[in-house]
Amino acid sequence: MALIIIAAAVVALALLVVARRTQRSDDAVSDFRRQIDALSSDSRRAVTDRVRRLRDVTETEGTSSEVTPPNEETERGS
Amino acid sequence: MARDLAIDLGTANTLVYMKGKGIVLNEPSVIALNRQTGEVLATGREAWQMIGRTPGYIVAVRPLRGGAITDFEITERMIRLLLQRVGVSRFTRPKVVICVPSAITEVERRAVTDAARRAGAADANLIEQPMAAAIGADLPIDEPVGNMVIDIGGGTSETAVISLGGIVALEAVRVGSFDIDAAIQNHIRREHGIAIGERTAEEIKMAIGSAAPTSDEVTAEVRGRDLMSGLPKTVILSPGEIREAIEDPVSSIVASVVRCLAKAPPELSQDFLVRGMYLVGGGGLLRGLAERIERETEVPVKMSNVPLEAVVLGAGHVIEHYDALKGMFMGARR
């Protein structure tokens, strides 16, 4: 009887390990897919467009690309 | 709520990208200090204008050389001031992604992350500059094709082959635009007996510097201090003379590109012949450099639309998609 319980426990443990390992490899694959999706040109367009828009605005206003004005207090105060 | 930041901590310029806003700061990586009290007098553009023009007790320094931190304390103070300028306070501690050269040592890596954390970042992660540059230059790095990016910065030049979101081959040398400026300074000192400052050397490079002969060549008049008499003196420089003076650093950069091509797997090498290589970074703006690389490698070279901002734009994209792309941080893939 004890032998059967031990065998069942070992089988259950083995199944658990196999299930976790499969899940981990699935996670790695989906992580990679997420990464590749995030690196696609379509997903990057928002970032590059935002900078291009900012550049166009600053060029028409005749200012530099810097948005934040220098804070003299913090520069000289530390 | 703190907005996460991406920082391109370059030897020449520092750029900051704020999540949801874009590039909010673009300034030279220079800090001016009072040597006696240690007080910070200026940073960025204001400090850059002080280089070589300060009285004895003020020193305007670049805390990074060759892409590496040469003065940890000053770098930390510079990062702290940068973060303050973009609105980071004691109560708003953002996540920060910092772009660093791929050839950075473990000690330098620790120094950069520690400096950012001590300067107010809640978490600091590093990303290799060529990878960030490829993302920012909008190369199709998610596809199973070879993308080659050459990033020529102030202190380092890096060439990387990227495919399917990862770096396949990499070659980095600690030679960049500042070495070209130094070569011009040394040449004028040796051949004309005149001392010029690093800002003047940079202006000569931008005015008549080239890596290969170009159609629109003009001479330039340069003023400096005569080493013999100590008096101001003027000399006329030709583009050919400057080209010869900067031959050593330029050929080192070109040789590193050739070495990277040799490291690339053959399956990807054929992609370069069709797709070409992409040049980013301020050093890539040197006249004739793209043509010179193209001539020596027989691979077409294309200039990025945003050569100076490509690195920080790439890191900015990582900040925008932090959870999906956190696996790309240095150390996460090892």
Chai-1 contact restraints between the chains, C-beta under 6 A:
chainA,res_idxA,chainB,res_idxB,connection_type,confidence,min_distance_angstrom,max_distance_angstrom,comment,restraint_id
A,R34,B,A324,contact,1.0,0.0,6.0,A-B,restraint_1
A,Q35,B,G165,contact,1.0,0.0,6.0,A-B,restraint_2
A,Q35,B,A324,contact,1.0,0.0,6.0,A-B,restraint_3
A,Q35,B,L325,contact,1.0,0.0,6.0,A-B,restraint_4
A,Q35,B,G327,contact,1.0,0.0,6.0,A-B,restraint_5
A,I36,B,D142,contact,1.0,0.0,6.0,A-B,restraint_6
A,I36,B,G165,contact,1.0,0.0,6.0,A-B,restraint_7
A,A38,B,H321,contact,1.0,0.0,6.0,A-B,restraint_8
A,A38,B,A324,contact,1.0,0.0,6.0,A-B,restraint_9
A,A38,B,L325,contact,1.0,0.0,6.0,A-B,restraint_10
A,L39,B,I141,contact,1.0,0.0,6.0,A-B,restraint_11
A,L39,B,D142,contact,1.0,0.0,6.0,A-B,restraint_12
A,L39,B,G165,contact,1.0,0.0,6.0,A-B,restraint_13
A,S40,B,D142,contact,1.0,0.0,6.0,A-B,restraint_14
A,S41,B,D138,contact,1.0,0.0,6.0,A-B,restraint_15
A,R44,B,D138,contact,1.0,0.0,6.0,A-B,restraint_16
A,R44,B,H317,contact,1.0,0.0,6.0,A-B,restraint_17
A,V47,B,G316,contact,1.0,0.0,6.0,A-B,restraint_18
A,V47,B,H317,contact,1.0,0.0,6.0,A-B,restraint_19
A,V47,B,E320,contact,1.0,0.0,6.0,A-B,restraint_20
A,T48,B,D138,contact,1.0,0.0,6.0,A-B,restraint_21
A,R50,B,G22,contact,1.0,0.0,6.0,A-B,restraint_22
A,V51,B,G22,contact,1.0,0.0,6.0,A-B,restraint_23
A,V51,B,I23,contact,1.0,0.0,6.0,A-B,restraint_24
A,L54,B,G22,contact,1.0,0.0,6.0,A-B,restraint_25
A,S65,B,N26,contact,1.0,0.0,6.0,A-B,restraint_26
A,E66,B,N26,contact,1.0,0.0,6.0,A-B,restraint_27
A,V67,B,V24,contact,1.0,0.0,6.0,A-B,restraint_28
A,T68,B,V24,contact,1.0,0.0,6.0,A-B,restraint_29
A,T68,B,L25,contact,1.0,0.0,6.0,A-B,restraint_30
A,T68,B,R85,contact,1.0,0.0,6.0,A-B,restraint_31
A,T68,B,V86,contact,1.0,0.0,6.0,A-B,restraint_32
A,N71,B,R85,contact,1.0,0.0,6.0,A-B,restraint_33
A,T74,B,Q84,contact,1.0,0.0,6.0,A-B,restraint_34
A,E75,B,A42,contact,1.0,0.0,6.0,A-B,restraint_35
A,E75,B,T43,contact,1.0,0.0,6.0,A-B,restraint_36
A,S78,B,V40,contact,1.0,0.0,6.0,A-B,restraint_37
